[in-house]
């Protein structure tokens, strides 16, 4: 496993991916970025293009189905929620220019993403 050091913005992108997948929905916002509670968009599928292929994240009940080429892995939505929360905690703690979060690296490497 490679240990990546990323800046806060790069880790925020990883957090956003984990959080969006975990939440399974988006709330709309107004012009002032206030959440509109009554306007919800369900997420059916997330596509992510990476250097090692296009990853497709979809749902089967409480499982996230991760597909890359011919490989398919199933991970609980609960695990994405746990990892998103953990990463958010680390983002709030860290103050350096770049830092690593080996636990998150292990998780995203479990489905061959980077």
Biopython code that builds the backbone (N, CA, C, O; Angstrom):
import numpy as np
from Bio.PDB.StructureBuilder import StructureBuilder

atoms = [
    (1, "UNK", "N", (0.832, -1.178, 0.000)),
    (1, "UNK", "CA", (0.000, 0.000, 0.000)),
    (1, "UNK", "C", (0.879, 1.244, 0.000)),
    (1, "UNK", "O", (1.812, 1.356, 0.795)),
    (2, "UNK", "N", (0.576, 2.166, -0.889)),
    (2, "UNK", "CA", (1.307, 3.428, -0.909)),
    (2, "UNK", "C", (0.687, 4.367, 0.121)),
    (2, "UNK", "O", (-0.526, 4.358, 0.332)),
    (3, "UNK", "N", (1.518, 5.164, 0.751)),
    (3, "UNK", "CA", (1.046, 6.126, 1.720)),
    (3, "UNK", "C", (1.093, 7.502, 1.071)),
    (3, "UNK", "O", (2.171, 8.068, 0.888)),
    (4, "UNK", "N", (-0.058, 8.035, 0.726)),
    (4, "UNK", "CA", (-0.141, 9.311, 0.033)),
    (4, "UNK", "C", (-0.241, 10.458, 1.018)),
    (4, "UNK", "O", (-1.001, 10.407, 1.985)),
    (5, "UNK", "N", (0.532, 11.480, 0.757)),
    (5, "UNK", "CA", (0.407, 12.726, 1.483)),
    (5, "UNK", "C", (-0.349, 13.673, 0.554)),
    (5, "UNK", "O", (0.076, 13.925, -0.573)),
    (6, "UNK", "N", (-1.456, 14.184, 1.035)),
    (6, "UNK", "CA", (-2.298, 15.070, 0.218)),
    (6, "UNK", "C", (-2.525, 16.364, 0.991)),
    (6, "UNK", "O", (-2.394, 16.413, 2.214)),
    (7, "UNK", "N", (-2.867, 17.402, 0.249)),
    (7, "UNK", "CA", (-3.197, 18.646, 0.938)),
    (7, "UNK", "C", (-4.670, 18.614, 1.348)),
    (7, "UNK", "O", (-5.400, 17.692, 0.986)),
    (8, "UNK", "N", (-5.092, 19.610, 2.092)),
    (8, "UNK", "CA", (-6.458, 19.635, 2.626)),
    (8, "UNK", "C", (-7.505, 19.636, 1.509)),
    (8, "UNK", "O", (-8.559, 19.015, 1.645)),
    (9, "UNK", "N", (-7.214, 20.330, 0.409)),
    (9, "UNK", "CA", (-8.152, 20.354, -0.714)),
    (9, "UNK", "C", (-8.314, 18.986, -1.350)),
    (9, "UNK", "O", (-9.426, 18.580, -1.686)),
    (10, "UNK", "N", (-7.207, 18.274, -1.516)),
    (10, "UNK", "CA", (-7.261, 16.925, -2.093)),
    (10, "UNK", "C", (-8.009, 15.966, -1.169)),
    (10, "UNK", "O", (-8.805, 15.150, -1.633)),
    (11, "UNK", "N", (-7.757, 16.062, 0.132)),
    (11, "UNK", "CA", (-8.489, 15.219, 1.081)),
    (11, "UNK", "C", (-9.961, 15.590, 1.109)),
    (11, "UNK", "O", (-10.814, 14.728, 1.317)),
    (12, "UNK", "N", (-10.268, 16.869, 0.900)),
    (12, "UNK", "CA", (-11.664, 17.303, 0.867)),
    (12, "UNK", "C", (-12.403, 16.676, -0.309)),
    (12, "UNK", "O", (-13.589, 16.364, -0.198)),
    (13, "UNK", "N", (-11.715, 16.490, -1.435)),
    (13, "UNK", "CA", (-12.323, 15.808, -2.590)),
    (13, "UNK", "C", (-12.653, 14.360, -2.239)),
    (13, "UNK", "O", (-13.724, 13.864, -2.591)),
    (14, "UNK", "N", (-11.742, 13.683, -1.552)),
    (14, "UNK", "CA", (-11.982, 12.305, -1.117)),
    (14, "UNK", "C", (-13.162, 12.279, -0.149)),
    (14, "UNK", "O", (-14.033, 11.415, -0.252)),
    (15, "UNK", "N", (-13.192, 13.232, 0.797)),
    (15, "UNK", "CA", (-14.295, 13.315, 1.757)),
    (15, "UNK", "C", (-15.627, 13.494, 1.032)),
    (15, "UNK", "O", (-16.610, 12.828, 1.359)),
    (16, "UNK", "N", (-15.659, 14.387, 0.057)),
    (16, "UNK", "CA", (-16.891, 14.648, -0.679)),
    (16, "UNK", "C", (-17.398, 13.384, -1.362)),
    (16, "UNK", "O", (-18.592, 13.088, -1.317)),
    (17, "UNK", "N", (-16.499, 12.641, -1.992)),
    (17, "UNK", "CA", (-16.896, 11.382, -2.628)),
    (17, "UNK", "C", (-17.507, 10.428, -1.599)),
    (17, "UNK", "O", (-18.588, 9.885, -1.824)),
    (18, "UNK", "N", (-16.824, 10.225, -0.482)),
    (18, "UNK", "CA", (-17.318, 9.314, 0.553)),
    (18, "UNK", "C", (-18.657, 9.785, 1.107)),
    (18, "UNK", "O", (-19.564, 8.974, 1.298)),
    (19, "UNK", "N", (-18.793, 11.074, 1.365)),
    (19, "UNK", "CA", (-20.012, 11.638, 1.958)),
    (19, "UNK", "C", (-21.192, 11.543, 1.000)),
    (19, "UNK", "O", (-22.292, 11.172, 1.411)),
    (20, "UNK", "N", (-20.981, 11.868, -0.260)),
    (20, "UNK", "CA", (-22.055, 11.792, -1.257)),
    (20, "UNK", "C", (-22.552, 10.356, -1.381)),
    (20, "UNK", "O", (-23.758, 10.111, -1.407)),
    (21, "UNK", "N", (-21.625, 9.416, -1.456)),
    (21, "UNK", "CA", (-22.013, 8.009, -1.560)),
    (21, "UNK", "C", (-22.742, 7.573, -0.292)),
    (21, "UNK", "O", (-23.748, 6.866, -0.373)),
    (22, "UNK", "N", (-22.254, 7.980, 0.868)),
    (22, "UNK", "CA", (-22.862, 7.590, 2.141)),
    (22, "UNK", "C", (-24.272, 8.154, 2.304)),
    (22, "UNK", "O", (-25.157, 7.463, 2.809)),
    (23, "UNK", "N", (-24.491, 9.393, 1.886)),
    (23, "UNK", "CA", (-25.782, 10.053, 2.086)),
    (23, "UNK", "C", (-26.873, 9.558, 1.135)),
    (23, "UNK", "O", (-28.055, 9.585, 1.480)),
    (24, "UNK", "N", (-26.488, 9.112, -0.049)),
    (24, "UNK", "CA", (-27.431, 8.595, -1.050)),
    (24, "UNK", "C", (-28.425, 9.657, -1.551)),
    (24, "UNK", "O", (-29.407, 9.325, -2.214)),
    (25, "UNK", "N", (-28.165, 10.928, -1.232)),
    (25, "UNK", "CA", (-29.049, 12.001, -1.694)),
    (25, "UNK", "C", (-28.350, 13.351, -1.583)),
    (25, "UNK", "O", (-27.386, 13.519, -0.836)),
    (26, "UNK", "N", (-28.871, 14.313, -2.354)),
    (26, "UNK", "CA", (-28.420, 15.705, -2.301)),
    (26, "UNK", "C", (-29.604, 16.574, -1.927)),
    (26, "UNK", "O", (-30.730, 16.313, -2.351)),
    (27, "UNK", "N", (-29.358, 17.596, -1.143)),
    (27, "UNK", "CA", (-30.363, 18.627, -0.928)),
    (27, "UNK", "C", (-30.052, 19.784, -1.868)),
    (27, "UNK", "O", (-28.887, 20.106, -2.102)),
    (28, "UNK", "N", (-31.081, 20.397, -2.397)),
    (28, "UNK", "CA", (-30.894, 21.592, -3.213)),
    (28, "UNK", "C", (-30.541, 22.750, -2.294)),
    (28, "UNK", "O", (-30.773, 22.695, -1.086)),
    (29, "UNK", "N", (-29.977, 23.802, -2.884)),
    (29, "UNK", "CA", (-29.642, 24.997, -2.127)),
    (29, "UNK", "C", (-30.133, 26.239, -2.842)),
    (29, "UNK", "O", (-30.327, 26.238, -4.058)),
    (30, "UNK", "N", (-30.331, 27.299, -2.073)),
    (30, "UNK", "CA", (-30.753, 28.555, -2.683)),
    (30, "UNK", "C", (-29.531, 29.377, -3.092)),
    (30, "UNK", "O", (-28.400, 28.903, -2.984)),
    (31, "UNK", "N", (-29.751, 30.587, -3.554)),
    (31, "UNK", "CA", (-28.663, 31.441, -4.046)),
    (31, "UNK", "C", (-27.649, 31.786, -2.957)),
    (31, "UNK", "O", (-26.511, 32.142, -3.264)),
    (32, "UNK", "N", (-28.051, 31.685, -1.682)),
    (32, "UNK", "CA", (-27.159, 31.983, -0.557)),
    (32, "UNK", "C", (-26.571, 30.715, 0.065)),
    (32, "UNK", "O", (-26.026, 30.747, 1.169)),
    (33, "UNK", "N", (-26.691, 29.588, -0.668)),
    (33, "UNK", "CA", (-26.175, 28.285, -0.249)),
    (33, "UNK", "C", (-26.864, 27.726, 0.998)),
    (33, "UNK", "O", (-26.281, 26.924, 1.727)),
    (34, "UNK", "N", (-28.109, 28.152, 1.241)),
    (34, "UNK", "CA", (-28.896, 27.583, 2.322)),
    (34, "UNK", "C", (-29.611, 26.340, 1.807)),
    (34, "UNK", "O", (-30.146, 26.337, 0.699)),
    (35, "UNK", "N", (-29.618, 25.287, 2.615)),
    (35, "UNK", "CA", (-30.257, 24.031, 2.222)),
    (35, "UNK", "C", (-31.773, 24.224, 2.103)),
    (35, "UNK", "O", (-32.409, 24.835, 2.962)),
    (36, "UNK", "N", (-32.326, 23.689, 1.021)),
    (36, "UNK", "CA", (-33.778, 23.664, 0.842)),
    (36, "UNK", "C", (-34.242, 22.266, 1.246)),
    (36, "UNK", "O", (-34.118, 21.313, 0.477)),
    (37, "UNK", "N", (-34.778, 22.156, 2.461)),
    (37, "UNK", "CA", (-35.129, 20.852, 3.045)),
    (37, "UNK", "C", (-36.146, 20.078, 2.212)),
    (37, "UNK", "O", (-36.146, 18.847, 2.216)),
    (38, "UNK", "N", (-37.002, 20.789, 1.505)),
    (38, "UNK", "CA", (-38.090, 20.114, 0.779)),
    (38, "UNK", "C", (-37.693, 19.656, -0.623)),
    (38, "UNK", "O", (-38.486, 19.010, -1.308)),
    (39, "UNK", "N", (-36.486, 19.980, -1.052)),
    (39, "UNK", "CA", (-36.058, 19.616, -2.410)),
    (39, "UNK", "C", (-34.846, 18.681, -2.329)),
    (39, "UNK", "O", (-33.712, 19.119, -2.133)),
    (40, "UNK", "N", (-35.116, 17.397, -2.485)),
    (40, "UNK", "CA", (-34.090, 16.360, -2.321)),
    (40, "UNK", "C", (-33.913, 15.614, -3.639)),
    (40, "UNK", "O", (-34.887, 15.229, -4.286)),
    (41, "UNK", "N", (-32.664, 15.421, -4.020)),
    (41, "UNK", "CA", (-32.338, 14.656, -5.223)),
    (41, "UNK", "C", (-31.701, 13.339, -4.814)),
    (41, "UNK", "O", (-30.619, 13.339, -4.228)),
    (42, "UNK", "N", (-32.350, 12.207, -5.111)),
    (42, "UNK", "CA", (-31.721, 10.927, -4.780)),
    (42, "UNK", "C", (-30.540, 10.654, -5.704)),
    (42, "UNK", "O", (-30.569, 11.001, -6.884)),
    (43, "UNK", "N", (-29.519, 10.039, -5.163)),
    (43, "UNK", "CA", (-28.360, 9.649, -5.967)),
    (43, "UNK", "C", (-28.571, 8.211, -6.408)),
    (43, "UNK", "O", (-28.795, 7.325, -5.583)),
    (44, "UNK", "N", (-28.500, 7.988, -7.685)),
    (44, "UNK", "CA", (-28.669, 6.649, -8.237)),
    (44, "UNK", "C", (-27.306, 6.016, -8.485)),
    (44, "UNK", "O", (-27.098, 4.829, -8.235)),
    (45, "UNK", "N", (-26.380, 6.838, -8.985)),
    (45, "UNK", "CA", (-25.071, 6.324, -9.357)),
    (45, "UNK", "C", (-24.070, 7.474, -9.335)),
    (45, "UNK", "O", (-24.406, 8.610, -9.669)),
    (46, "UNK", "N", (-22.830, 7.166, -8.936)),
    (46, "UNK", "CA", (-21.728, 8.123, -8.979)),
    (46, "UNK", "C", (-20.670, 7.536, -9.901)),
    (46, "UNK", "O", (-20.277, 6.381, -9.737)),
    (47, "UNK", "N", (-20.206, 8.319, -10.868)),
    (47, "UNK", "CA", (-19.126, 7.901, -11.763)),
    (47, "UNK", "C", (-17.896, 8.732, -11.451)),
    (47, "UNK", "O", (-17.986, 9.948, -11.280)),
    (48, "UNK", "N", (-16.749, 8.077, -11.377)),
    (48, "UNK", "CA", (-15.493, 8.772, -11.085)),
    (48, "UNK", "C", (-14.428, 8.263, -12.038)),
    (48, "UNK", "O", (-14.084, 7.082, -12.020)),
    (49, "UNK", "N", (-13.904, 9.156, -12.872)),
    (49, "UNK", "CA", (-12.820, 8.802, -13.788)),
    (49, "UNK", "C", (-11.493, 8.984, -13.076)),
    (49, "UNK", "O", (-11.214, 10.046, -12.520)),
    (50, "UNK", "N", (-10.673, 7.936, -13.097)),
    (50, "UNK", "CA", (-9.352, 7.971, -12.496)),
    (50, "UNK", "C", (-8.356, 7.409, -13.490)),
    (50, "UNK", "O", (-8.733, 6.881, -14.536)),
    (51, "UNK", "N", (-7.087, 7.527, -13.156)),
    (51, "UNK", "CA", (-6.040, 7.047, -14.062)),
    (51, "UNK", "C", (-6.130, 5.544, -14.303)),
    (51, "UNK", "O", (-5.694, 5.060, -15.347)),
    (52, "UNK", "N", (-6.684, 4.807, -13.359)),
    (52, "UNK", "CA", (-6.785, 3.353, -13.514)),
    (52, "UNK", "C", (-8.198, 2.906, -13.892)),
    (52, "UNK", "O", (-8.572, 1.762, -13.633)),
    (53, "UNK", "N", (-8.982, 3.793, -14.497)),
    (53, "UNK", "CA", (-10.294, 3.404, -15.007)),
    (53, "UNK", "C", (-11.417, 4.268, -14.473)),
    (53, "UNK", "O", (-11.204, 5.181, -13.675)),
    (54, "UNK", "N", (-12.622, 3.956, -14.935)),
    (54, "UNK", "CA", (-13.816, 4.649, -14.477)),
    (54, "UNK", "C", (-14.484, 3.803, -13.403)),
    (54, "UNK", "O", (-14.780, 2.627, -13.616)),
    (55, "UNK", "N", (-14.712, 4.403, -12.272)),
    (55, "UNK", "CA", (-15.364, 3.716, -11.161)),
    (55, "UNK", "C", (-16.831, 4.103, -11.139)),
    (55, "UNK", "O", (-17.184, 5.275, -11.270)),
    (56, "UNK", "N", (-17.676, 3.101, -10.970)),
    (56, "UNK", "CA", (-19.115, 3.302, -10.892)),
    (56, "UNK", "C", (-19.571, 2.858, -9.503)),
    (56, "UNK", "O", (-19.363, 1.711, -9.107)),
    (57, "UNK", "N", (-20.191, 3.775, -8.776)),
    (57, "UNK", "CA", (-20.715, 3.487, -7.450)),
    (57, "UNK", "C", (-22.229, 3.516, -7.560)),
    (57, "UNK", "O", (-22.803, 4.559, -7.875)),
    (58, "UNK", "N", (-22.886, 2.393, -7.306)),
    (58, "UNK", "CA", (-24.342, 2.333, -7.331)),
    (58, "UNK", "C", (-24.800, 1.620, -6.069)),
    (58, "UNK", "O", (-23.980, 1.255, -5.227)),
    (59, "UNK", "N", (-26.097, 1.420, -5.936)),
    (59, "UNK", "CA", (-26.638, 0.879, -4.692)),
    (59, "UNK", "C", (-27.438, -0.393, -4.918)),
    (59, "UNK", "O", (-28.112, -0.560, -5.935)),
    (60, "UNK", "N", (-27.342, -1.284, -3.940)),
    (60, "UNK", "CA", (-28.178, -2.474, -3.857)),
    (60, "UNK", "C", (-28.599, -2.559, -2.398)),
    (60, "UNK", "O", (-27.887, -3.129, -1.571)),
    (61, "UNK", "N", (-29.750, -1.996, -2.087)),
    (61, "UNK", "CA", (-30.237, -1.870, -0.708)),
    (61, "UNK", "C", (-29.214, -1.100, 0.125)),
    (61, "UNK", "O", (-28.944, 0.067, -0.160)),
    (62, "UNK", "N", (-28.645, -1.730, 1.145)),
    (62, "UNK", "CA", (-27.694, -1.049, 2.024)),
    (62, "UNK", "C", (-26.249, -1.299, 1.642)),
    (62, "UNK", "O", (-25.342, -1.135, 2.458)),
    (63, "UNK", "N", (-26.038, -1.697, 0.397)),
    (63, "UNK", "CA", (-24.689, -1.935, -0.101)),
    (63, "UNK", "C", (-24.359, -0.958, -1.218)),
    (63, "UNK", "O", (-25.222, -0.592, -2.016)),
    (64, "UNK", "N", (-23.114, -0.546, -1.263)),
    (64, "UNK", "CA", (-22.592, 0.226, -2.391)),
    (64, "UNK", "C", (-21.900, -0.784, -3.298)),
    (64, "UNK", "O", (-21.036, -1.540, -2.854)),
    (65, "UNK", "N", (-22.285, -0.791, -4.562)),
    (65, "UNK", "CA", (-21.676, -1.682, -5.546)),
    (65, "UNK", "C", (-20.656, -0.851, -6.306)),
    (65, "UNK", "O", (-21.013, 0.094, -7.010)),
    (66, "UNK", "N", (-19.379, -1.206, -6.162)),
    (66, "UNK", "CA", (-18.293, -0.484, -6.811)),
    (66, "UNK", "C", (-17.826, -1.320, -7.994)),
    (66, "UNK", "O", (-17.390, -2.459, -7.832)),
    (67, "UNK", "N", (-17.925, -0.731, -9.202)),
    (67, "UNK", "CA", (-17.495, -1.442, -10.405)),
    (67, "UNK", "C", (-16.363, -0.673, -11.060)),
    (67, "UNK", "O", (-16.414, 0.550, -11.185)),
    (68, "UNK", "N", (-15.337, -1.408, -11.476)),
    (68, "UNK", "CA", (-14.236, -0.868, -12.249)),
    (68, "UNK", "C", (-13.860, -1.941, -13.253)),
    (68, "UNK", "O", (-13.364, -3.004, -12.878)),
    (69, "UNK", "N", (-14.095, -1.666, -14.534)),
    (69, "UNK", "CA", (-13.886, -2.658, -15.586)),
    (69, "UNK", "C", (-14.722, -3.890, -15.269)),
    (69, "UNK", "O", (-15.943, -3.780, -15.148)),
    (70, "UNK", "N", (-14.115, -5.039, -15.133)),
    (70, "UNK", "CA", (-14.859, -6.268, -14.854)),
    (70, "UNK", "C", (-14.927, -6.598, -13.373)),
    (70, "UNK", "O", (-15.535, -7.597, -12.990)),
    (71, "UNK", "N", (-14.309, -5.771, -12.532)),
    (71, "UNK", "CA", (-14.269, -6.036, -11.098)),
    (71, "UNK", "C", (-15.467, -5.389, -10.410)),
    (71, "UNK", "O", (-15.832, -4.253, -10.712)),
    (72, "UNK", "N", (-16.075, -6.129, -9.481)),
    (72, "UNK", "CA", (-17.209, -5.612, -8.721)),
    (72, "UNK", "C", (-17.006, -5.940, -7.252)),
    (72, "UNK", "O", (-16.736, -7.086, -6.891)),
    (73, "UNK", "N", (-17.140, -4.922, -6.407)),
    (73, "UNK", "CA", (-16.962, -5.079, -4.967)),
    (73, "UNK", "C", (-18.194, -4.476, -4.290)),
    (73, "UNK", "O", (-18.719, -3.455, -4.736)),
    (74, "UNK", "N", (-18.644, -5.106, -3.228)),
    (74, "UNK", "CA", (-19.795, -4.610, -2.465)),
    (74, "UNK", "C", (-19.334, -4.218, -1.070)),
    (74, "UNK", "O", (-18.693, -4.997, -0.363)),
    (75, "UNK", "N", (-19.676, -2.988, -0.691)),
    (75, "UNK", "CA", (-19.277, -2.435, 0.608)),
    (75, "UNK", "C", (-20.524, -1.797, 1.223)),
    (75, "UNK", "O", (-21.307, -1.170, 0.510)),
    (76, "UNK", "N", (-20.714, -1.945, 2.516)),
    (76, "UNK", "CA", (-21.908, -1.390, 3.155)),
    (76, "UNK", "C", (-21.902, 0.143, 3.113)),
    (76, "UNK", "O", (-20.854, 0.781, 3.211)),
    (77, "UNK", "N", (-23.092, 0.707, 2.965)),
    (77, "UNK", "CA", (-23.249, 2.160, 3.020)),
    (77, "UNK", "C", (-22.746, 2.651, 4.368)),
    (77, "UNK", "O", (-22.154, 3.726, 4.465)),
    (78, "UNK", "N", (-22.982, 1.863, 5.401)),
    (78, "UNK", "CA", (-22.543, 2.196, 6.748)),
    (78, "UNK", "C", (-21.029, 2.415, 6.806)),
    (78, "UNK", "O", (-20.558, 3.303, 7.516)),
    (79, "UNK", "N", (-20.275, 1.615, 6.069)),
    (79, "UNK", "CA", (-18.814, 1.763, 6.048)),
    (79, "UNK", "C", (-18.416, 3.083, 5.392)),
    (79, "UNK", "O", (-17.473, 3.733, 5.843)),
    (80, "UNK", "N", (-19.123, 3.490, 4.330)),
    (80, "UNK", "CA", (-18.848, 4.786, 3.710)),
    (80, "UNK", "C", (-19.164, 5.913, 4.692)),
    (80, "UNK", "O", (-18.432, 6.901, 4.752)),
    (81, "UNK", "N", (-20.250, 5.776, 5.464)),
    (81, "UNK", "CA", (-20.595, 6.788, 6.466)),
    (81, "UNK", "C", (-19.495, 6.885, 7.523)),
    (81, "UNK", "O", (-19.072, 7.981, 7.892)),
    (82, "UNK", "N", (-19.044, 5.745, 7.998)),
    (82, "UNK", "CA", (-17.994, 5.698, 9.020)),
    (82, "UNK", "C", (-16.705, 6.338, 8.512)),
    (82, "UNK", "O", (-16.082, 7.129, 9.220)),
    (83, "UNK", "N", (-16.308, 6.003, 7.300)),
    (83, "UNK", "CA", (-15.066, 6.540, 6.731)),
    (83, "UNK", "C", (-15.174, 8.042, 6.469)),
    (83, "UNK", "O", (-14.212, 8.776, 6.695)),
    (84, "UNK", "N", (-16.331, 8.508, 5.995)),
    (84, "UNK", "CA", (-16.529, 9.944, 5.762)),
    (84, "UNK", "C", (-16.420, 10.709, 7.075)),
    (84, "UNK", "O", (-15.764, 11.749, 7.137)),
    (85, "UNK", "N", (-17.055, 10.201, 8.116)),
    (85, "UNK", "CA", (-16.995, 10.860, 9.430)),
    (85, "UNK", "C", (-15.556, 10.898, 9.961)),
    (85, "UNK", "O", (-15.104, 11.920, 10.477)),
    (86, "UNK", "N", (-14.856, 9.787, 9.831)),
    (86, "UNK", "CA", (-13.474, 9.710, 10.285)),
    (86, "UNK", "C", (-12.600, 10.729, 9.552)),
    (86, "UNK", "O", (-11.802, 11.429, 10.175)),
    (87, "UNK", "N", (-12.753, 10.811, 8.230)),
    (87, "UNK", "CA", (-11.947, 11.744, 7.449)),
    (87, "UNK", "C", (-12.285, 13.189, 7.792)),
    (87, "UNK", "O", (-11.387, 14.027, 7.870)),
    (88, "UNK", "N", (-13.558, 13.496, 7.999)),
    (88, "UNK", "CA", (-13.932, 14.855, 8.386)),
    (88, "UNK", "C", (-13.266, 15.240, 9.704)),
    (88, "UNK", "O", (-12.799, 16.368, 9.859)),
    (89, "UNK", "N", (-13.220, 14.311, 10.644)),
    (89, "UNK", "CA", (-12.540, 14.559, 11.920)),
    (89, "UNK", "C", (-11.072, 14.878, 11.686)),
    (89, "UNK", "O", (-10.542, 15.821, 12.274)),
    (90, "UNK", "N", (-10.411, 14.106, 10.837)),
    (90, "UNK", "CA", (-8.990, 14.346, 10.532)),
    (90, "UNK", "C", (-8.798, 15.690, 9.838)),
    (90, "UNK", "O", (-7.842, 16.407, 10.137)),
    (91, "UNK", "N", (-9.695, 16.042, 8.914)),
    (91, "UNK", "CA", (-9.592, 17.329, 8.213)),
    (91, "UNK", "C", (-9.688, 18.488, 9.200)),
    (91, "UNK", "O", (-9.006, 19.501, 9.038)),
    (92, "UNK", "N", (-10.516, 18.346, 10.200)),
    (92, "UNK", "CA", (-10.668, 19.408, 11.197)),
    (92, "UNK", "C", (-9.459, 19.505, 12.114)),
    (92, "UNK", "O", (-9.146, 20.586, 12.612)),
    (93, "UNK", "N", (-8.775, 18.389, 12.343)),
    (93, "UNK", "CA", (-7.609, 18.358, 13.234)),
    (93, "UNK", "C", (-6.328, 18.868, 12.580)),
    (93, "UNK", "O", (-5.514, 19.518, 13.236)),
    (94, "UNK", "N", (-6.147, 18.583, 11.311)),
    (94, "UNK", "CA", (-4.861, 18.820, 10.648)),
    (94, "UNK", "C", (-4.665, 20.280, 10.304)),
    (94, "UNK", "O", (-5.593, 20.974, 9.891)),
    (95, "UNK", "N", (-3.419, 20.734, 10.484)),
    (95, "UNK", "CA", (-3.080, 22.123, 10.160)),
    (95, "UNK", "C", (-1.918, 22.225, 9.186)),
    (95, "UNK", "O", (-1.671, 23.304, 8.646)),
    (96, "UNK", "N", (-1.198, 21.135, 8.944)),
    (96, "UNK", "CA", (-0.033, 21.170, 8.061)),
    (96, "UNK", "C", (-0.416, 21.315, 6.606)),
    (96, "UNK", "O", (-1.583, 21.172, 6.240)),
    (97, "UNK", "N", (0.587, 21.603, 5.767)),
    (97, "UNK", "CA", (0.363, 21.776, 4.335)),
    (97, "UNK", "C", (-0.135, 20.484, 3.702)),
    (97, "UNK", "O", (-1.107, 20.502, 2.947)),
    (98, "UNK", "N", (0.510, 19.377, 3.995)),
    (98, "UNK", "CA", (0.069, 18.073, 3.504)),
    (98, "UNK", "C", (0.138, 17.074, 4.653)),
    (98, "UNK", "O", (0.897, 17.249, 5.606)),
    (99, "UNK", "N", (-0.655, 16.044, 4.543)),
    (99, "UNK", "CA", (-0.669, 15.013, 5.577)),
    (99, "UNK", "C", (-1.236, 13.740, 4.981)),
    (99, "UNK", "O", (-1.876, 13.757, 3.929)),
    (100, "UNK", "N", (-0.994, 12.643, 5.665)),
    (100, "UNK", "CA", (-1.526, 11.364, 5.208)),
    (100, "UNK", "C", (-2.570, 10.873, 6.204)),
    (100, "UNK", "O", (-2.533, 11.206, 7.389)),
    (101, "UNK", "N", (-3.500, 10.075, 5.694)),
    (101, "UNK", "CA", (-4.520, 9.438, 6.522)),
    (101, "UNK", "C", (-4.542, 7.972, 6.099)),
    (101, "UNK", "O", (-5.349, 7.573, 5.260)),
    (102, "UNK", "N", (-3.649, 7.171, 6.686)),
    (102, "UNK", "CA", (-3.495, 5.780, 6.238)),
    (102, "UNK", "C", (-4.782, 4.960, 6.288)),
    (102, "UNK", "O", (-4.993, 4.087, 5.447)),
    (103, "UNK", "N", (-5.643, 5.236, 7.266)),
    (103, "UNK", "CA", (-6.893, 4.482, 7.379)),
    (103, "UNK", "C", (-7.784, 4.693, 6.156)),
    (103, "UNK", "O", (-8.417, 3.756, 5.670)),
    (104, "UNK", "N", (-7.828, 5.921, 5.669)),
    (104, "UNK", "CA", (-8.647, 6.215, 4.485)),
    (104, "UNK", "C", (-7.982, 5.642, 3.247)),
    (104, "UNK", "O", (-8.664, 5.135, 2.357)),
    (105, "UNK", "N", (-6.661, 5.717, 3.178)),
    (105, "UNK", "CA", (-5.942, 5.107, 2.048)),
    (105, "UNK", "C", (-6.255, 3.611, 1.961)),
    (105, "UNK", "O", (-6.505, 3.083, 0.878)),
    (106, "UNK", "N", (-6.237, 2.938, 3.108)),
    (106, "UNK", "CA", (-6.545, 1.508, 3.137)),
    (106, "UNK", "C", (-7.957, 1.265, 2.616)),
    (106, "UNK", "O", (-8.190, 0.340, 1.839)),
    (107, "UNK", "N", (-8.896, 2.106, 3.051)),
    (107, "UNK", "CA", (-10.283, 1.929, 2.602)),
    (107, "UNK", "C", (-10.432, 2.135, 1.101)),
    (107, "UNK", "O", (-11.016, 1.291, 0.421)),
    (108, "UNK", "N", (-9.914, 3.243, 0.572)),
    (108, "UNK", "CA", (-10.091, 3.480, -0.873)),
    (108, "UNK", "C", (-9.289, 2.508, -1.716)),
    (108, "UNK", "O", (-9.671, 2.206, -2.846)),
    (109, "UNK", "N", (-8.167, 2.007, -1.175)),
    (109, "UNK", "CA", (-7.415, 0.982, -1.883)),
    (109, "UNK", "C", (-8.154, -0.351, -1.903)),
    (109, "UNK", "O", (-7.884, -1.193, -2.759)),
    (110, "UNK", "N", (-9.086, -0.552, -0.967)),
    (110, "UNK", "CA", (-9.837, -1.809, -0.931)),
    (110, "UNK", "C", (-10.699, -1.985, -2.176)),
    (110, "UNK", "O", (-11.064, -3.107, -2.527)),
    (111, "UNK", "N", (-11.025, -0.876, -2.845)),
    (111, "UNK", "CA", (-11.725, -1.003, -4.130)),
    (111, "UNK", "C", (-10.886, -0.412, -5.267)),
    (111, "UNK", "O", (-11.418, 0.052, -6.275)),
    (112, "UNK", "N", (-9.579, -0.440, -5.081)),
    (112, "UNK", "CA", (-8.596, -0.064, -6.119)),
    (112, "UNK", "C", (-8.727, 1.350, -6.644)),
    (112, "UNK", "O", (-8.341, 1.627, -7.780)),
    (113, "UNK", "N", (-9.265, 2.246, -5.837)),
    (113, "UNK", "CA", (-9.371, 3.643, -6.233)),
    (113, "UNK", "C", (-8.148, 4.377, -5.722)),
    (113, "UNK", "O", (-7.424, 3.866, -4.868)),
    (114, "UNK", "N", (-7.913, 5.590, -6.247)),
    (114, "UNK", "CA", (-6.850, 6.433, -5.721)),
    (114, "UNK", "C", (-7.293, 7.854, -5.781)),
    (114, "UNK", "O", (-6.548, 8.750, -5.384)),
]
sb = StructureBuilder()
sb.init_structure("model")
sb.init_model(0)
sb.init_chain("A")
sb.init_seg("    ")
for serial, (resi, resn, name, xyz) in enumerate(atoms, 1):
    if name == "N":
        sb.init_residue(resn, " ", resi, " ")
    sb.init_atom(name, np.array(xyz, "f"), 0.0, 1.0, " ", f" {name:<3s}", serial, name[0])
structure = sb.get_structure()
